[in-house]
């Protein structure tokens, strides 16, 4: 699922968006 993966945007940088509602809602895990 794309919402679980950060995208590499630089040599040492990753980017991810947290979507709170809708079709692309980010999945959260409570461990």
Backbone bond lengths (Angstrom), bond angles and torsions (degrees), N, CA, C in turn:
res aa  C-N    CA-C-N  psi(-1)  N-CA   C-N-CA  omega(-1)  CA-C   N-CA-C  phi
1 X - - - 1.455 - - 1.518 109.73 -
2 X 1.301 117.70 127.94 1.464 122.06 -176.64 1.519 113.81 -61.03
3 X 1.315 118.14 -27.58 1.464 119.36 -176.16 1.519 112.33 -72.36
4 X 1.323 117.93 -9.57 1.465 120.75 -179.76 1.522 113.07 -95.07
5 X 1.315 117.81 -7.17 1.458 121.06 -171.74 1.516 112.22 -113.16
6 X 1.343 115.06 133.66 1.467 119.92 172.02 1.524 107.98 -84.22
7 X 1.309 116.03 145.89 1.465 121.62 178.93 1.523 109.01 -99.43
8 X 1.317 117.12 135.66 1.457 121.40 178.58 1.527 108.90 -73.82
9 X 1.346 116.55 124.20 1.460 120.95 -177.59 1.520 112.16 -116.39
10 X 1.307 117.42 -4.22 1.462 122.11 178.87 1.513 108.73 -164.99
11 X 1.308 116.30 -179.16 1.462 119.87 -177.19 1.531 111.85 -58.46
12 X 1.324 117.21 -42.32 1.468 121.86 -179.47 1.522 112.13 -125.52
13 X 1.331 116.95 26.76 1.457 121.17 -174.10 1.526 110.65 -128.48
14 X 1.331 115.49 135.22 1.458 122.27 174.78 1.520 108.65 -125.58
15 X 1.330 117.07 151.65 1.461 122.55 -178.04 1.527 108.90 -131.26
16 X 1.331 116.00 136.01 1.456 119.72 171.54 1.519 109.03 -144.06
17 X 1.319 115.90 149.51 1.463 122.62 178.28 1.520 108.60 -106.34
18 X 1.321 115.93 141.21 1.456 121.57 173.85 1.525 107.15 -103.53
19 X 1.330 116.03 116.23 1.469 122.00 179.99 1.525 107.17 -106.11
20 X 1.336 116.82 121.09 1.457 121.00 -173.57 1.525 113.93 -87.72
21 X 1.319 118.54 -21.20 1.457 121.34 -179.12 1.511 110.12 -146.98
22 X 1.319 115.44 157.78 1.456 120.67 171.63 1.514 113.91 102.22
23 X 1.314 113.93 -172.11 1.464 121.90 -174.16 1.527 112.54 -61.48
24 X 1.324 117.59 -36.47 1.466 121.34 -178.18 1.520 112.48 -99.47
25 X 1.337 116.70 29.34 1.462 121.77 -177.89 1.528 110.84 -55.80
26 X 1.323 115.63 135.62 1.459 121.62 179.71 1.526 109.57 -72.02
27 X 1.317 116.61 134.89 1.456 122.91 178.82 1.527 108.22 -88.23
28 X 1.328 117.01 131.85 1.462 121.94 178.03 1.521 109.47 -115.10
29 X 1.323 115.70 145.73 1.459 121.84 176.51 1.521 108.62 -115.69
30 X 1.319 117.88 138.97 1.461 122.82 174.44 1.518 106.36 -112.12
31 X 1.325 116.51 110.90 1.469 120.53 -176.04 1.506 109.65 -107.78
